[in-house]
Amino acid sequence: MKLDFSEFFAQYEALVAEVDSVFNRVADMHSDCITCDTGCSDCCHALFDISLIEALYINHKFLERYPFGEEQSNIVGAANAADRAIYKRKRQLYRDSMKGADPRELLEAMAKERIRCPLLNDENKCLMYEFRPITCRLYGIPTNIGGKAHTCGLSKFEPGKPYPTVSLDTIQDRLGKISLELCKSIKSNYKELPGVFVPVSMALITNYDDEYLGLKAPKKKGK
C-alpha cells in the first residue's frame, strides 16, 4: 500500500510559506543588501543537509516532475556524482575530527565546501525551484544557527550592523517535529529515522520504500 504523506507535506508547505514571507519582508526592508537574482547560483554550491520531511517532499516532487526518461536519468547521474563527492568531504572531516581538530574549524571548513547541486541546470537555474529546500529559500538574508550569524558572501549586509535575523535552529526544530509526527503516524520501527539528515543529492536518489522507512519487522539473526 502506498503511503500518503499529504498531511505532513501540507504542514511543511505551510512552514515554507512562512519562510518565504520572512525572506520577502527582509528583502523589502534591505533591498540594497540582497543580491539574489536569476542566474546567481552561489547557494547552489553550498554543502548542507535537509530533514526527513524535506527529503521526502523533494523526492516526491522530483518523481512527479521527472517520472522517467533521459531528464530523470541525467539528474540522477549528477546526484550520484555529487553524493560521492559529499561523502569524500565528510569522511575527511570525520578523520580530522578523530585526530583532534577543532570542531568549530571543521564546521567552518564544511561551510566553505563547494559542490554543484544536481538540480542546477546549464543556465544556472534550479530545475525544482518552487520546491527547493528551506535553506535555499533563506540564503541571501542574515541567519543564525548555534549562536553564530551567517549570510551570503555576495550580499551587502555589513558585519556588526543589526539586521533582522532568522533563527535556523527554530526552523529545524519545527522540521524535526513534523518528521517525528510523520514517523509516529506510519509506525516506523526506526527510532532514529526522524533525526536523519541527508544532502539533496541523496534525497533525489533514495528509494523511500517500506524497508527504508522501517515499516517491515526487523529480520531476526540467523534468518
Residue pairs with C-beta under 8 A, 6 or more apart in sequence:
3 186
3 213
5 56
5 57
5 60
5 182
7 185
8 53
8 56
8 178
8 181
8 182
8 185
9 53
9 56
9 57
9 60
11 53
11 178
12 53
12 54
12 57
12 175
12 178
15 134
15 171
15 174
15 175
15 178
16 134
16 137
19 134
19 137
19 138
19 166
19 171
20 137
22 138
22 166
23 137
23 138
23 140
23 141
25 164
26 34
26 141
26 142
26 163
26 164
26 166
27 34
27 36
27 141
29 164
30 141
30 157
30 163
30 164
32 156
33 155
33 156
33 157
33 158
33 163
34 140
34 141
34 155
34 156
35 140
35 152
35 154
35 155
35 156
36 139
36 140
36 152
38 125
39 123
39 124
39 125
40 124
40 154
41 120
41 124
42 139
42 152
42 153
42 154
43 135
43 136
43 139
43 140
43 152
44 116
44 117
44 119
44 120
44 124
44 126
44 136
45 114
45 115
45 116
45 117
46 111
46 113
46 114
46 135
46 139
47 86
47 89
47 110
47 111
47 113
47 114
47 115
47 199
48 135
48 199
49 197
49 198
49 199
50 58
50 133
50 134
50 135
50 197
50 198
50 199
50 200
50 203
51 172
51 175
51 176
51 178
51 179
51 197
52 179
52 182
52 183
52 193
52 194
52 195
52 196
52 197
53 175
53 178
53 179
53 182
54 133
54 134
54 175
54 203
55 196
55 198
55 202
55 203
55 206
55 208
56 182
56 203
56 208
57 131
58 128
58 131
58 132
58 133
58 200
58 203
58 204
59 203
59 204
59 206
59 208
61 128
61 131
62 75
62 128
62 131
62 204
65 127
65 128
66 72
66 75
75 118
75 119
75 127
75 204
76 118
76 204
76 205
78 116
78 118
78 201
79 118
79 200
79 201
79 202
79 204
79 205
80 201
80 205
81 118
82 115
82 116
82 117
82 118
82 199
82 201
83 199
83 201
83 202
83 205
85 115
86 115
86 199
86 201
86 202
89 110
89 113
89 115
93 106
93 109
93 110
96 106
97 103
97 106
111 150
117 126
117 200
117 201
118 200
118 201
118 204
119 126
119 127
119 128
119 132
119 200
119 204
120 126
120 127
121 127
126 132
126 136
133 200
134 171
134 175
135 168
138 166
138 168
139 152
140 151
140 152
140 155
141 151
141 152
141 155
141 157
141 163
141 164
141 166
142 149
142 150
142 151
142 157
142 163
142 164
142 165
142 166
143 149
143 150
143 151
143 165
143 166
143 167
143 168
144 150
144 165
144 166
144 167
144 168
144 169
145 167
145 168
145 169
145 172
146 169
149 165
151 157
157 163
176 194
176 195
179 193
179 194
179 195
180 194
182 194
183 190
183 193
183 194
183 213
183 214
186 213
186 215
187 215
188 213
188 214
188 215
189 214
189 215
189 216
189 217
189 218
190 213
190 214
193 213
193 214
198 206
206 212
210 216
